[in-house]
Amino acid sequence: MVLHYLPERPVTAAPGTAGEPSGPRAGFVVGKTVGNSVVRHRVTRRLRAVVLGELHRLPAEADLVVRARPEAAAASSAELRRDLATGLDRVLGVRAGTS
């Protein structure tokens, strides 16, 4: 998987709204190279569940886009979770051995 991280989303509040971030957001890109429609939807559901468990690590104003690679179709949820944790460590600047 490939992670695209924006630590602070641009201010695009519509007039009359508070413009306050409601929490970190995540989006998913699962292209046809991952598999047919059934496979892509399954991968998206699994990624959504894995990301939900890690969103607490992101600042409230952050955006994260997870792009699935073809290998995600055969990966277990544990492998996806490990890959996401490793990727988040990298983009958030967490060093190995610290938590």
Buried (B, 14 or more C-beta within 10 A) or exposed (E): BEBEBEEEBEEEEEEEEEEEBEEBBBEBBBEEEBBEEEBBEBBBEBBEEBBEEBBEBBEEBBBBBBBBBEEBBEBEEEBBBEBBBEBBBEBBEBEEEEE
